[in-house]
């Protein structure tokens, strides 16, 4: 069974909201509400994967997020990864990509997955 359209998707997500009110971590896996919740959740996940895919964020976006989370300025990032502030600016605007050595440092120092740093 698959969700066929947005109307079905909305109805099922409403039912999931109802089930979440009665199912918790202590609900046995044999409970009918638990089973229904798991089946409907799988259907919604499949529908969302197809109709609402989440793209991999750009390196610039992830660096900006890390800057915010770590309370860093461009100068702070440049010191951390060992490049000039203007080079960091180029990474943030997409004008330049880091070398493999710098990409490795970005991944380690800013805790960014190598997939994002390398754009794969």
VOTORSE-758122 format. One record per atom (N, C-alpha, C): residue number from 0; x, y, z; atom name. Coordinates in nm, 3 decimals. Last residue first. Layout:
<atoms>
n->NUM&c1->X&c2->Y&c3->Z&atom->CA
...
</atoms>
This chain:
<atoms>
n->119&c1->2.964&c2->1.561&c3->-0.197&atom->N
n->119&c1->2.917&c2->1.434&c3->-0.255&atom->CA
n->119&c1->2.790&c2->1.386&c3->-0.193&atom->C
n->118&c1->3.113&c2->1.779&c3->-0.104&atom->N
n->118&c1->3.003&c2->1.800&c3->-0.200&atom->CA
n->118&c1->2.957&c2->1.673&c3->-0.268&atom->C
n->117&c1->3.300&c2->1.774&c3->0.092&atom->N
n->117&c1->3.346&c2->1.738&c3->-0.043&atom->CA
n->117&c1->3.236&c2->1.751&c3->-0.148&atom->C
n->116&c1->3.144&c2->1.849&c3->0.308&atom->N
n->116&c1->3.264&c2->1.928&c3->0.276&atom->CA
n->116&c1->3.310&c2->1.900&c3->0.133&atom->C
n->115&c1->2.952&c2->1.647&c3->0.307&atom->N
n->115&c1->2.912&c2->1.786&c3->0.284&atom->CA
n->115&c1->3.032&c2->1.869&c3->0.241&atom->C
n->114&c1->3.110&c2->1.422&c3->0.359&atom->N
n->114&c1->3.021&c2->1.425&c3->0.242&atom->CA
n->114&c1->2.982&c2->1.568&c3->0.207&atom->C
n->113&c1->3.233&c2->1.471&c3->0.608&atom->N
n->113&c1->3.312&c2->1.483&c3->0.484&atom->CA
n->113&c1->3.226&c2->1.487&c3->0.358&atom->C
n->112&c1->3.045&c2->1.671&c3->0.835&atom->N
n->112&c1->3.064&c2->1.543&c3->0.769&atom->CA
n->112&c1->3.141&c2->1.561&c3->0.638&atom->C
n->111&c1->3.202&c2->1.883&c3->1.056&atom->N
n->111&c1->3.114&c2->1.876&c3->0.940&atom->CA
n->111&c1->3.146&c2->1.747&c3->0.866&atom->C
n->110&c1->3.350&c2->1.996&c3->1.274&atom->N
n->110&c1->3.264&c2->1.878&c3->1.289&atom->CA
n->110&c1->3.157&c2->1.875&c3->1.180&atom->C
n->109&c1->3.540&c2->2.184&c3->1.249&atom->N
n->109&c1->3.402&c2->2.233&c3->1.257&atom->CA
n->109&c1->3.300&c2->2.120&c3->1.269&atom->C
n->108&c1->3.771&c2->2.026&c3->1.246&atom->N
n->108&c1->3.761&c2->2.138&c3->1.340&atom->CA
n->108&c1->3.618&c2->2.190&c3->1.357&atom->C
n->107&c1->3.719&c2->1.823&c3->1.045&atom->N
n->107&c1->3.758&c2->1.791&c3->1.183&atom->CA
n->107&c1->3.730&c2->1.904&c3->1.280&atom->C
n->106&c1->3.639&c2->1.965&c3->0.815&atom->N
n->106&c1->3.561&c2->1.852&c3->0.865&atom->CA
n->106&c1->3.592&c2->1.824&c3->1.011&atom->C
n->105&c1->3.849&c2->2.146&c3->0.787&atom->N
n->105&c1->3.712&c2->2.195&c3->0.810&atom->CA
n->105&c1->3.627&c2->2.084&c3->0.871&atom->C
n->104&c1->4.056&c2->1.963&c3->0.733&atom->N
n->104&c1->4.060&c2->2.045&c3->0.855&atom->CA
n->104&c1->3.921&c2->2.099&c3->0.888&atom->C
n->103&c1->3.971&c2->1.864&c3->0.487&atom->N
n->103&c1->3.991&c2->1.772&c3->0.599&atom->CA
n->103&c1->3.990&c2->1.849&c3->0.732&atom->C
n->102&c1->3.981&c2->2.100&c3->0.340&atom->N
n->102&c1->3.854&c2->2.029&c3->0.357&atom->CA
n->102&c1->3.861&c2->1.933&c3->0.475&atom->C
n->101&c1->4.253&c2->2.150&c3->0.337&atom->N
n->101&c1->4.166&c2->2.242&c3->0.412&atom->CA
n->101&c1->4.031&c2->2.176&c3->0.437&atom->C
n->100&c1->4.331&c2->1.932&c3->0.175&atom->N
n->100&c1->4.389&c2->1.950&c3->0.308&atom->CA
n->100&c1->4.299&c2->2.040&c3->0.394&atom->C
n->99&c1->4.187&c2->1.981&c3->-0.060&atom->N
n->99&c1->4.162&c2->1.859&c3->0.016&atom->CA
n->99&c1->4.215&c2->1.871&c3->0.159&atom->C
n->98&c1->4.079&c2->2.326&c3->-0.061&atom->N
n->98&c1->4.166&c2->2.218&c3->-0.106&atom->CA
n->98&c1->4.136&c2->2.096&c3->-0.020&atom->C
n->97&c1->3.742&c2->2.457&c3->-0.090&atom->N
n->97&c1->3.865&c2->2.429&c3->-0.015&atom->CA
n->97&c1->3.948&c2->2.319&c3->-0.082&atom->C
n->96&c1->3.635&c2->2.670&c3->-0.355&atom->N
n->96&c1->3.619&c2->2.548&c3->-0.278&atom->CA
n->96&c1->3.750&c2->2.518&c3->-0.206&atom->C
n->95&c1->3.486&c2->2.991&c3->-0.412&atom->N
n->95&c1->3.602&c2->2.903&c3->-0.406&atom->CA
n->95&c1->3.566&c2->2.780&c3->-0.325&atom->C
n->94&c1->3.247&c2->3.119&c3->-0.410&atom->N
n->94&c1->3.343&c2->3.159&c3->-0.515&atom->CA
n->94&c1->3.462&c2->3.064&c3->-0.521&atom->C
n->93&c1->3.066&c2->3.081&c3->-0.210&atom->N
n->93&c1->3.070&c2->2.982&c3->-0.317&atom->CA
n->93&c1->3.166&c2->3.015&c3->-0.429&atom->C
n->92&c1->3.068&c2->3.237&c3->0.009&atom->N
n->92&c1->2.994&c2->3.289&c3->-0.107&atom->CA
n->92&c1->2.992&c2->3.190&c3->-0.223&atom->C
n->91&c1->3.226&c2->3.091&c3->0.184&atom->N
n->91&c1->3.089&c2->3.124&c3->0.223&atom->CA
n->91&c1->3.004&c2->3.178&c3->0.108&atom->C
n->90&c1->3.469&c2->3.080&c3->0.052&atom->N
n->90&c1->3.397&c2->2.955&c3->0.078&atom->CA
n->90&c1->3.250&c2->2.984&c3->0.107&atom->C
n->89&c1->3.534&c2->3.353&c3->0.059&atom->N
n->89&c1->3.513&c2->3.287&c3->-0.071&atom->CA
n->89&c1->3.440&c2->3.154&c3->-0.054&atom->C
n->88&c1->3.566&c2->3.385&c3->0.334&atom->N
n->88&c1->3.461&c2->3.458&c3->0.265&atom->CA
n->88&c1->3.430&c2->3.395&c3->0.130&atom->C
n->87&c1->3.796&c2->3.232&c3->0.366&atom->N
n->87&c1->3.671&c2->3.188&c3->0.430&atom->CA
n->87&c1->3.553&c2->3.257&c3->0.363&atom->C
n->86&c1->3.969&c2->3.401&c3->0.231&atom->N
n->86&c1->3.945&c2->3.266&c3->0.178&atom->CA
n->86&c1->3.816&c2->3.210&c3->0.237&atom->C
n->85&c1->3.972&c2->3.621&c3->0.399&atom->N
n->85&c1->3.917&c2->3.638&c3->0.264&atom->CA
n->85&c1->3.888&c2->3.504&c3->0.200&atom->C
n->84&c1->4.099&c2->3.515&c3->0.625&atom->N
n->84&c1->3.957&c2->3.551&c3->0.633&atom->CA
n->84&c1->3.895&c2->3.570&c3->0.494&atom->C
n->83&c1->4.314&c2->3.237&c3->0.529&atom->N
n->83&c1->4.287&c2->3.379&c3->0.549&atom->CA
n->83&c1->4.136&c2->3.404&c3->0.560&atom->C
n->82&c1->4.337&c2->2.934&c3->0.728&atom->N
n->82&c1->4.333&c2->3.006&c3->0.600&atom->CA
n->82&c1->4.301&c2->3.152&c3->0.629&atom->C
n->81&c1->4.307&c2->2.759&c3->0.953&atom->N
n->81&c1->4.438&c2->2.793&c3->0.899&atom->CA
n->81&c1->4.439&c2->2.853&c3->0.760&atom->C
n->80&c1->4.084&c2->2.705&c3->1.098&atom->N
n->80&c1->4.116&c2->2.612&c3->0.988&atom->CA
n->80&c1->4.246&c2->2.648&c3->0.915&atom->C
n->79&c1->4.090&c2->2.902&c3->1.299&atom->N
n->79&c1->4.065&c2->2.763&c3->1.334&atom->CA
n->79&c1->4.110&c2->2.667&c3->1.224&atom->C
n->78&c1->4.120&c2->3.140&c3->1.160&atom->N
n->78&c1->4.224&c2->3.097&c3->1.254&atom->CA
n->78&c1->4.212&c2->2.948&c3->1.284&atom->C
n->77&c1->3.878&c2->3.140&c3->1.018&atom->N
n->77&c1->4.005&c2->3.140&c3->0.945&atom->CA
n->77&c1->4.120&c2->3.096&c3->1.036&atom->C
n->76&c1->3.693&c2->3.153&c3->1.224&atom->N
n->76&c1->3.698&c2->3.033&c3->1.139&atom->CA
n->76&c1->3.832&c2->3.026&c3->1.068&atom->C
n->75&c1->3.752&c2->3.412&c3->1.315&atom->N
n->75&c1->3.766&c2->3.296&c3->1.404&atom->CA
n->75&c1->3.775&c2->3.166&c3->1.327&atom->C
n->74&c1->3.681&c2->3.561&c3->1.091&atom->N
n->74&c1->3.820&c2->3.561&c3->1.139&atom->CA
n->74&c1->3.847&c2->3.442&c3->1.230&atom->C
n->73&c1->3.410&c2->3.516&c3->1.086&atom->N
n->73&c1->3.491&c2->3.468&c3->0.975&atom->CA
n->73&c1->3.638&c2->3.463&c3->1.015&atom->C
n->72&c1->3.334&c2->3.414&c3->1.427&atom->N
n->72&c1->3.331&c2->3.510&c3->1.316&atom->CA
n->72&c1->3.410&c2->3.447&c3->1.201&atom->C
n->71&c1->3.140&c2->3.186&c3->1.623&atom->N
n->71&c1->3.263&c2->3.222&c3->1.553&atom->CA
n->71&c1->3.237&c2->3.329&c3->1.448&atom->C
n->70&c1->2.967&c2->3.027&c3->1.786&atom->N
n->70&c1->2.987&c2->3.170&c3->1.811&atom->CA
n->70&c1->3.120&c2->3.219&c3->1.751&atom->C
n->69&c1->2.897&c2->2.780&c3->1.715&atom->N
n->69&c1->3.023&c2->2.791&c3->1.790&atom->CA
n->69&c1->3.058&c2->2.935&c3->1.823&atom->C
n->68&c1->2.660&c2->2.826&c3->1.575&atom->N
n->68&c1->2.660&c2->2.736&c3->1.690&atom->CA
n->68&c1->2.784&c2->2.753&c3->1.778&atom->C
n->67&c1->2.753&c2->3.002&c3->1.372&atom->N
n->67&c1->2.650&c2->3.045&c3->1.466&atom->CA
n->67&c1->2.656&c2->2.960&c3->1.593&atom->C
n->66&c1->2.932&c2->2.834&c3->1.243&atom->N
n->66&c1->2.978&c2->2.964&c3->1.294&atom->CA
n->66&c1->2.880&c2->3.014&c3->1.400&atom->C
n->65&c1->2.761&c2->2.629&c3->1.166&atom->N
n->65&c1->2.863&c2->2.602&c3->1.267&atom->CA
n->65&c1->2.918&c2->2.732&c3->1.327&atom->C
n->64&c1->2.614&c2->2.772&c3->0.972&atom->N
n->64&c1->2.547&c2->2.715&c3->1.088&atom->CA
n->64&c1->2.647&c2->2.689&c3->1.200&atom->C
n->63&c1->2.818&c2->2.833&c3->0.789&atom->N
n->63&c1->2.745&c2->2.942&c3->0.856&atom->CA
n->63&c1->2.673&c2->2.891&c3->0.981&atom->C
n->62&c1->2.882&c2->2.571&c3->0.709&atom->N
n->62&c1->2.983&c2->2.653&c3->0.779&atom->CA
n->62&c1->2.914&c2->2.767&c3->0.853&atom->C
n->61&c1->2.641&c2->2.506&c3->0.584&atom->N
n->61&c1->2.682&c2->2.432&c3->0.704&atom->CA
n->61&c1->2.790&c2->2.509&c3->0.781&atom->C
n->60&c1->2.637&c2->2.684&c3->0.369&atom->N
n->60&c1->2.529&c2->2.685&c3->0.467&atom->CA
n->60&c1->2.570&c2->2.616&c3->0.597&atom->C
n->59&c1->2.871&c2->2.606&c3->0.232&atom->N
n->59&c1->2.857&c2->2.742&c3->0.285&atom->CA
n->59&c1->2.750&c2->2.748&c3->0.394&atom->C
n->58&c1->2.807&c2->2.346&c3->0.152&atom->N
n->58&c1->2.915&c2->2.368&c3->0.248&atom->CA
n->58&c1->2.902&c2->2.506&c3->0.312&atom->C
n->57&c1->2.450&c2->2.291&c3->0.141&atom->N
n->57&c1->2.576&c2->2.335&c3->0.082&atom->CA
n->57&c1->2.680&c2->2.353&c3->0.192&atom->C
n->56&c1->2.275&c2->1.991&c3->0.241&atom->N
n->56&c1->2.302&c2->2.135&c3->0.248&atom->CA
n->56&c1->2.437&c2->2.168&c3->0.184&atom->C
n->55&c1->2.104&c2->1.763&c3->0.040&atom->N
n->55&c1->2.223&c2->1.784&c3->0.121&atom->CA
n->55&c1->2.253&c2->1.934&c3->0.124&atom->C
n->54&c1->1.746&c2->1.784&c3->0.052&atom->N
n->54&c1->1.873&c2->1.792&c3->-0.019&atom->CA
n->54&c1->1.988&c2->1.808&c3->0.081&atom->C
n->53&c1->1.489&c2->1.579&c3->0.112&atom->N
n->53&c1->1.573&c2->1.677&c3->0.179&atom->CA
n->53&c1->1.710&c2->1.673&c3->0.112&atom->C
n->52&c1->1.183&c2->1.544&c3->-0.071&atom->N
n->52&c1->1.321&c2->1.503&c3->-0.041&atom->CA
n->52&c1->1.399&c2->1.618&c3->0.024&atom->C
n->51&c1->0.895&c2->1.503&c3->-0.077&atom->N
n->51&c1->0.959&c2->1.610&c3->-0.002&atom->CA
n->51&c1->1.104&c2->1.573&c3->0.031&atom->C
n->50&c1->0.817&c2->1.279&c3->-0.224&atom->N
n->50&c1->0.757&c2->1.409&c3->-0.254&atom->CA
n->50&c1->0.822&c2->1.528&c3->-0.184&atom->C
n->49&c1->0.975&c2->1.058&c3->-0.133&atom->N
n->49&c1->0.948&c2->1.080&c3->-0.275&atom->CA
n->49&c1->0.907&c2->1.223&c3->-0.305&atom->C
n->48&c1->0.983&c2->1.083&c3->0.142&atom->N
n->48&c1->1.109&c2->1.062&c3->0.069&atom->CA
n->48&c1->1.092&c2->1.092&c3->-0.079&atom->C
n->47&c1->0.709&c2->1.096&c3->0.197&atom->N
n->47&c1->0.792&c2->1.215&c3->0.214&atom->CA
n->47&c1->0.926&c2->1.202&c3->0.142&atom->C
n->46&c1->0.635&c2->0.830&c3->0.147&atom->N
n->46&c1->0.574&c2->0.939&c3->0.070&atom->CA
n->46&c1->0.661&c2->1.064&c3->0.077&atom->C
n->45&c1->0.787&c2->0.696&c3->0.342&atom->N
n->45&c1->0.806&c2->0.665&c3->0.199&atom->CA
n->45&c1->0.751&c2->0.778&c3->0.112&atom->C
n->44&c1->0.676&c2->0.809&c3->0.574&atom->N
n->44&c1->0.819&c2->0.824&c3->0.545&atom->CA
n->44&c1->0.847&c2->0.798&c3->0.397&atom->C
n->43&c1->0.412&c2->0.720&c3->0.556&atom->N
n->43&c1->0.440&c2->0.864&c3->0.550&atom->CA
n->43&c1->0.587&c2->0.886&c3->0.515&atom->C
n->42&c1->0.451&c2->0.443&c3->0.589&atom->N
n->42&c1->0.388&c2->0.496&c3->0.468&atom->CA
n->42&c1->0.420&c2->0.644&c3->0.449&atom->C
n->41&c1->0.563&c2->0.437&c3->0.846&atom->N
n->41&c1->0.641&c2->0.390&c3->0.732&atom->CA
n->41&c1->0.584&c2->0.443&c3->0.600&atom->C
n->40&c1->0.344&c2->0.531&c3->0.993&atom->N
n->40&c1->0.469&c2->0.608&c3->0.992&atom->CA
n->40&c1->0.557&c2->0.567&c3->0.875&atom->C
n->39&c1->0.162&c2->0.323&c3->0.957&atom->N
n->39&c1->0.133&c2->0.455&c3->0.899&atom->CA
n->39&c1->0.259&c2->0.541&c3->0.893&atom->C
n->38&c1->0.297&c2->0.120&c3->1.101&atom->N
n->38&c1->0.263&c2->0.103&c3->0.959&atom->CA
n->38&c1->0.239&c2->0.238&c3->0.891&atom->C
n->37&c1->0.315&c2->0.233&c3->1.361&atom->N
n->37&c1->0.436&c2->0.194&c3->1.288&atom->CA
n->37&c1->0.409&c2->0.182&c3->1.138&atom->C
n->36&c1->0.041&c2->0.269&c3->1.423&atom->N
n->36&c1->0.133&c2->0.383&c3->1.420&atom->CA
n->36&c1->0.258&c2->0.349&c3->1.340&atom->C
n->35&c1->-0.049&c2->0.002&c3->1.423&atom->N
n->35&c1->-0.102&c2->0.098&c3->1.327&atom->CA
n->35&c1->-0.009&c2->0.219&c3->1.312&atom->C
n->34&c1->0.099&c2->-0.093&c3->1.644&atom->N
n->34&c1->0.119&c2->-0.152&c3->1.510&atom->CA
n->34&c1->0.069&c2->-0.056&c3->1.402&atom->C
n->33&c1->-0.011&c2->0.065&c3->1.848&atom->N
n->33&c1->0.134&c2->0.069&c3->1.820&atom->CA
n->33&c1->0.160&c2->0.018&c3->1.678&atom->C
n->32&c1->-0.275&c2->-0.019&c3->1.842&atom->N
n->32&c1->-0.243&c2->0.121&c3->1.812&atom->CA
n->32&c1->-0.095&c2->0.138&c3->1.778&atom->C
n->31&c1->-0.248&c2->-0.292&c3->1.916&atom->N
n->31&c1->-0.300&c2->-0.256&c3->1.783&atom->CA
n->31&c1->-0.271&c2->-0.110&c3->1.746&atom->C
n->30&c1->0.049&c2->-0.418&c3->2.064&atom->N
n->30&c1->-0.070&c2->-0.334&c3->2.078&atom->CA
n->30&c1->-0.116&c2->-0.287&c3->1.941&atom->C
n->29&c1->0.291&c2->-0.538&c3->2.047&atom->N
n->29&c1->0.176&c2->-0.617&c3->1.999&atom->CA
n->29&c1->0.045&c2->-0.538&c3->2.008&atom->C
n->28&c1->0.475&c2->-0.381&c3->2.169&atom->N
n->28&c1->0.481&c2->-0.389&c3->2.022&atom->CA
n->28&c1->0.364&c2->-0.468&c3->1.964&atom->C
n->27&c1->0.330&c2->-0.192&c3->2.440&atom->N
n->27&c1->0.386&c2->-0.315&c3->2.384&atom->CA
n->27&c1->0.377&c2->-0.318&c3->2.231&atom->C
n->26&c1->0.433&c2->0.125&c3->2.546&atom->N
n->26&c1->0.329&c2->0.051&c3->2.475&atom->CA
n->26&c1->0.391&c2->-0.076&c3->2.415&atom->C
n->25&c1->0.626&c2->0.283&c3->2.652&atom->N
n->25&c1->0.589&c2->0.164&c3->2.729&atom->CA
n->25&c1->0.481&c2->0.080&c3->2.662&atom->C
n->24&c1->0.651&c2->0.504&c3->2.493&atom->N
n->24&c1->0.763&c2->0.410&c3->2.497&atom->CA
n->24&c1->0.729&c2->0.281&c3->2.571&atom->C
n->23&c1->0.308&c2->0.525&c3->2.369&atom->N
n->23&c1->0.432&c2->0.582&c3->2.425&atom->CA
n->23&c1->0.539&c2->0.474&c3->2.429&atom->C
n->22&c1->0.002&c2->0.616&c3->2.227&atom->N
n->22&c1->0.118&c2->0.525&c3->2.221&atom->CA
n->22&c1->0.238&c2->0.596&c3->2.281&atom->C
n->21&c1->-0.181&c2->0.820&c3->2.236&atom->N
n->21&c1->-0.209&c2->0.698&c3->2.313&atom->CA
n->21&c1->-0.094&c2->0.599&c3->2.316&atom->C
n->20&c1->-0.092&c2->1.028&c3->2.082&atom->N
n->20&c1->-0.150&c2->1.063&c3->2.212&atom->CA
n->20&c1->-0.171&c2->0.939&c3->2.299&atom->C
n->19&c1->-0.023&c2->0.915&c3->1.845&atom->N
n->19&c1->0.086&c2->0.958&c3->1.932&atom->CA
n->19&c1->0.037&c2->0.999&c3->2.070&atom->C
n->18&c1->-0.269&c2->0.888&c3->1.722&atom->N
n->18&c1->-0.206&c2->0.770&c3->1.779&atom->CA
n->18&c1->-0.092&c2->0.806&c3->1.874&atom->C
n->17&c1->-0.309&c2->1.151&c3->1.632&atom->N
n->17&c1->-0.401&c2->1.092&c3->1.729&atom->CA
n->17&c1->-0.336&c2->0.973&c3->1.799&atom->C
n->16&c1->-0.098&c2->1.174&c3->1.449&atom->N
n->16&c1->-0.105&c2->1.265&c3->1.563&atom->CA
n->16&c1->-0.196&c2->1.210&c3->1.673&atom->C
n->15&c1->-0.183&c2->0.981&c3->1.265&atom->N
n->15&c1->-0.059&c2->0.960&c3->1.341&atom->CA
n->15&c1->-0.056&c2->1.049&c3->1.464&atom->C
n->14&c1->-0.405&c2->1.111&c3->1.161&atom->N
n->14&c1->-0.424&c2->0.987&c3->1.238&atom->CA
n->14&c1->-0.300&c2->0.957&c3->1.321&atom->C
n->13&c1->-0.273&c2->1.319&c3->1.029&atom->N
n->13&c1->-0.366&c2->1.351&c3->1.138&atom->CA
n->13&c1->-0.390&c2->1.228&c3->1.226&atom->C
n->12&c1->-0.138&c2->1.172&c3->0.837&atom->N
n->12&c1->-0.059&c2->1.244&c3->0.939&atom->CA
n->12&c1->-0.148&c2->1.288&c3->1.056&atom->C
n->11&c1->-0.358&c2->1.079&c3->0.690&atom->N
n->11&c1->-0.275&c2->0.983&c3->0.764&atom->CA
n->11&c1->-0.191&c2->1.055&c3->0.869&atom->C
n->10&c1->-0.451&c2->1.316&c3->0.579&atom->N
n->10&c1->-0.539&c2->1.236&c3->0.664&atom->CA
n->10&c1->-0.457&c2->1.139&c3->0.750&atom->C
n->9&c1->-0.230&c2->1.394&c3->0.425&atom->N
n->9&c1->-0.276&c2->1.478&c3->0.535&atom->CA
n->9&c1->-0.364&c2->1.401&c3->0.632&atom->C
n->8&c1->-0.221&c2->1.179&c3->0.239&atom->N
n->8&c1->-0.106&c2->1.211&c3->0.324&atom->CA
n->8&c1->-0.150&c2->1.292&c3->0.446&atom->C
n->7&c1->-0.464&c2->1.206&c3->0.106&atom->N
n->7&c1->-0.439&c2->1.087&c3->0.188&atom->CA
n->7&c1->-0.325&c2->1.112&c3->0.287&atom->C
n->6&c1->-0.405&c2->1.453&c3->-0.018&atom->N
n->6&c1->-0.522&c2->1.441&c3->0.070&atom->CA
n->6&c1->-0.505&c2->1.320&c3->0.163&atom->C
n->5&c1->-0.188&c2->1.397&c3->-0.182&atom->N
n->5&c1->-0.169&c2->1.486&c3->-0.067&atom->CA
n->5&c1->-0.284&c2->1.476&c3->0.032&atom->C
n->4&c1->-0.193&c2->1.045&c3->-0.275&atom->N
n->4&c1->-0.202&c2->1.189&c3->-0.300&atom->CA
n->4&c1->-0.189&c2->1.268&c3->-0.168&atom->C
n->3&c1->-0.137&c2->0.780&c3->-0.206&atom->N
n->3&c1->-0.155&c2->0.817&c3->-0.347&atom->CA
n->3&c1->-0.152&c2->0.966&c3->-0.372&atom->C
n->2&c1->0.069&c2->0.579&c3->-0.020&atom->N
n->2&c1->-0.012&c2->0.700&c3->-0.016&atom->CA
n->2&c1->-0.017&c2->0.753&c3->-0.158&atom->C
n->1&c1->0.046&c2->0.225&c3->-0.074&atom->N
n->1&c1->0.118&c2->0.352&c3->-0.080&atom->CA
n->1&c1->0.020&c2->0.467&c3->-0.064&atom->C
n->0&c1->0.084&c2->-0.118&c3->0.000&atom->N
n->0&c1->0.000&c2->0.000&c3->0.000&atom->CA
n->0&c1->0.088&c2->0.125&c3->0.000&atom->C
</atoms>
